Amino acid sequence: MKEIMFLILTILLLDSARTVSVSTVKRRHNALKFGQTVQDYIRYKPNMSPLQNAFSVCSWIRKLRSVNREPHVLSYEGSGMTNEIVISDDGVCNHIFGRNTNLKSKFLVPLGTWYHYCYSWSSSSRTQRVYLDGQLIGSSYTSSGRNLRTDGDLVIGNDYSPSSSLIFGGELFKLNFFSKELSSIEVEKMAKDKCPNVEETYGDVRSIKWEDVLLKTRNGDVTEIESGCLGAIVQQLRATLEQTAGQLNDSLVELERIKQEKEAYETDLE
């Protein structure tokens, strides 16, 4: 019976591996660590079309540098546009369409601590809302008829025009763009714990995905590091396997009972 259980469990695991490899699962739970020089960033041109009329940008951020200027976590700009989206790790920069809401006084996060950042906007609400660790800390209005421009470059780890005074130099995890204005309840759920895959439940609404960001070409010293979630993933997989093994054992016991009843019935017929 043990051999049968092992065989069935192996088949189930191999079937799961066809859709999601272990290395893929592990990699998307990695964070990125940015170096301390002006050359350390990621730059590419994403498809921003799904985000024109509504978007939310959310990420886990770990600030590692104490500097006077505002370290840019990311900047989305392009020809003819200034500060379309700019986010700094100290609350100073929360730019949208060239306008900024300075929330530095609300960012009381100790150096070296992971925190969850999110800001949302839509053309219907015309309101930018900024969240820190799931709590709304600021908002501002945008002009009527203004939508997100879609022909810019996304720079992660510095400004659109990289500057030594705007170096991020921290760690980033689960940077995602959603093509909707997330509700306060959705943001709060996302900010409860950095390890669960809440973001992945949004499907195609998650327009820019963290696992895709990890594959982009990096400039300078930008490295993948363990986010601290791997242990939680292993525990979750172990619990799932134990549950599956228990269910298989119950099924095999039931099969054995049916077999014995069948044999007893056939004996009676003889």
C-alpha positions in Angstrom: 0.0 0.0 0.0 2.8 2.4 0.8 4.3 1.7 -2.7 1.0 2.6 -4.3 0.7 5.8 -2.3 4.2 6.9 -3.3 3.5 6.2 -7.0 0.3 8.2 -7.0 1.9 11.1 -5.1 4.8 11.1 -7.6 2.4 11.2 -10.5 0.5 14.2 -8.9 3.8 16.0 -8.3 5.0 15.4 -11.9 1.7 16.6 -13.2 2.0 19.9 -11.2 5.6 20.4 -12.4 4.3 20.5 -16.0 2.6 23.8 -15.3 4.8 25.4 -12.7 8.5 24.4 -12.2 10.1 24.7 -8.8 12.7 27.1 -10.1 10.0 29.4 -11.5 8.1 29.4 -8.2 11.3 30.1 -6.3 12.4 32.9 -8.7 9.2 35.0 -8.6 9.6 35.0 -4.8 13.0 36.7 -5.1 13.6 40.4 -4.4 15.9 42.8 -6.2 18.7 44.6 -4.4 20.0 47.8 -6.1 23.6 49.0 -5.8 24.8 52.4 -4.5 25.9 53.9 -7.8 24.1 55.9 -10.5 24.6 53.0 -13.0 22.5 50.6 -10.9 18.9 50.5 -12.3 16.5 48.8 -14.7 15.2 50.6 -17.7 12.7 49.4 -20.3 9.6 50.5 -22.3 6.5 48.6 -21.0 3.1 48.4 -22.6 1.2 51.0 -20.6 -1.9 51.0 -22.8 -4.0 49.0 -20.3 -3.2 51.6 -17.7 -4.4 54.7 -19.6 -7.7 55.2 -17.8 -7.0 53.6 -14.4 -4.0 52.1 -12.6 -2.5 51.1 -9.3 1.2 50.6 -8.7 2.1 48.6 -5.6 5.3 47.2 -4.2 7.2 46.0 -1.1 10.1 48.4 -0.5 13.1 48.2 1.9 14.9 51.5 2.3 18.6 51.1 3.0 20.1 54.5 2.6 19.7 57.6 4.8 20.2 60.6 2.4 18.9 64.2 2.1 17.6 63.9 -1.4 14.6 61.7 -2.4 15.8 58.2 -3.6 13.7 57.3 -6.6 12.2 53.8 -6.4 10.9 54.3 -9.9 10.2 56.9 -12.6 8.0 56.7 -15.6 8.6 59.5 -18.1 9.3 60.1 -21.8 9.6 62.7 -24.5 7.3 65.6 -23.8 6.3 64.3 -20.3 7.7 65.2 -16.9 7.1 63.2 -13.7 4.2 61.2 -15.2 4.8 58.7 -12.3 7.6 59.1 -9.8 7.9 57.3 -6.4 10.6 57.8 -3.8 11.3 55.6 -0.8 10.9 58.4 1.7 7.4 59.7 0.9 8.7 62.9 -0.7 7.8 61.9 -4.3 4.4 60.7 -5.2 4.2 62.3 -8.6 1.3 61.8 -11.0 1.0 63.7 -14.3 3.7 66.2 -13.1 2.0 67.0 -9.8 3.3 65.9 -6.5 2.0 65.1 -3.0 4.8 65.3 -0.5 4.0 62.7 2.3 7.4 62.6 4.0 5.9 63.4 7.4 3.8 60.2 7.2 6.7 57.9 6.3 8.0 56.9 9.7 9.4 53.6 8.6 12.7 52.6 10.3 15.7 52.1 8.0 16.0 48.5 6.8 12.4 47.6 7.4 10.2 46.2 4.7 7.0 48.3 4.0 4.2 48.1 1.5 3.5 51.0 -0.8 0.6 51.5 -3.2 -0.9 54.3 -5.1 -4.1 54.2 -7.2 -5.8 56.5 -9.7 -8.6 56.5 -12.3 -9.9 59.0 -14.8 -13.4 58.6 -13.3 -12.4 59.4 -9.7 -9.7 61.9 -10.8 -8.1 61.1 -7.5 -4.7 59.7 -6.6 -4.7 57.8 -3.3 -1.4 56.9 -1.6 -1.3 53.9 0.9 1.5 53.0 3.3 1.2 49.5 4.8 -2.4 49.3 3.7 -3.5 52.6 5.2 -4.5 55.6 3.2 -2.1 58.5 4.0 -2.7 61.0 1.3 -4.7 61.9 -1.8 -4.8 64.5 -4.5 -7.0 65.4 -7.5 -5.9 65.4 -11.2 -7.2 67.5 -14.1 -10.3 66.5 -15.9 -9.6 64.7 -19.2 -6.1 63.7 -18.2 -5.1 60.1 -18.9 -1.8 58.3 -18.4 0.5 58.7 -21.4 1.7 55.4 -22.8 5.0 56.1 -24.7 7.4 56.5 -21.9 10.2 54.5 -20.3 10.0 52.9 -16.9 13.2 53.3 -14.8 13.4 51.3 -11.6 16.1 52.3 -9.1 16.7 55.9 -10.2 15.2 58.8 -12.2 14.3 58.9 -15.9 17.5 61.0 -16.1 19.7 59.0 -13.7 21.3 61.2 -11.0 23.7 60.4 -8.2 21.4 62.3 -5.9 18.4 60.1 -6.7 19.9 56.7 -6.3 17.5 54.2 -4.7 20.1 51.7 -3.4 17.5 49.6 -1.6 15.5 46.4 -2.1 12.3 45.9 -4.0 9.8 43.0 -4.0 6.6 42.4 -5.9 6.4 45.6 -8.0 3.2 45.3 -9.9 1.0 47.6 -12.0 -2.8 46.9 -12.1 -5.1 48.2 -14.7 -7.7 49.3 -12.2 -8.1 51.6 -9.2 -7.6 49.2 -6.3 -10.0 49.7 -3.4 -8.8 50.4 0.1 -9.9 46.8 1.1 -7.9 45.3 -1.7 -4.8 47.3 -0.8 -5.1 46.4 2.9 -5.3 42.7 2.0 -2.2 43.0 -0.2 -0.2 44.7 2.6 -0.9 42.2 5.4 2.0 39.9 4.5 4.6 40.1 1.7 4.7 36.3 1.1 1.3 35.2 0.0 0.5 35.5 -3.7 -2.4 37.9 -3.4 -1.3 39.9 -6.4 -1.4 36.9 -8.7 -5.1 36.4 -8.1 -5.8 39.5 -10.3 -5.0 37.7 -13.5 -4.8 40.0 -16.6 -5.6 43.0 -14.5 -2.0 42.7 -13.3 -0.6 44.4 -16.4 3.0 44.7 -15.3 4.1 41.6 -13.4 6.9 41.2 -10.9 8.0 38.0 -12.4 8.4 39.8 -15.8 10.4 42.6 -14.1 12.8 40.1 -12.8 13.6 39.1 -16.4 14.4 42.6 -17.7 18.0 43.6 -18.6 19.7 45.2 -15.6 22.3 48.0 -15.6 25.2 47.9 -13.1 24.8 46.2 -9.7 21.2 44.9 -9.5 21.0 41.4 -8.1 18.3 38.9 -7.2 18.2 38.0 -3.5 16.0 35.8 -1.3 13.0 37.8 -0.1 12.6 35.8 3.1 9.5 34.1 1.7 11.0 30.8 0.6 10.6 29.2 4.0 6.9 30.1 4.0 6.5 28.6 0.6 8.2 25.3 1.6 5.9 25.1 4.7 2.9 25.7 2.5 4.0 23.0 0.1 4.7 20.6 2.9 1.3 21.2 4.4 -0.3 20.6 1.0 1.6 17.4 0.5 0.7 16.1 3.9 -3.0 16.9 3.3 -2.8 15.2 -0.1 -1.1 12.1 1.4 -3.8 12.0 4.1 -6.6 12.1 1.4 -4.8 9.4 -0.6 -4.5 7.2 2.5 -8.2 7.5 3.2 -9.0 6.6 -0.4 -6.8 3.6 -0.3 -8.3 2.4 2.9 -11.8 2.7 1.3 -10.6 0.8 -1.7 -9.3 -2.0 0.5 -12.6 -2.1 2.3 -14.5 -2.4 -1.0 -12.1 -5.1 -2.2 -12.7 -7.1 0.9 -16.4 -6.8 0.6 -16.2 -7.9 -3.1 -14.2 -10.9 -2.2 -16.6 -11.8 0.6 -19.5 -11.5 -1.7 -17.9 -13.7 -4.4 -17.1 -16.3 -1.7 -20.8 -16.4 -0.6 -21.8 -17.0 -4.2 -19.6 -20.0 -4.5 
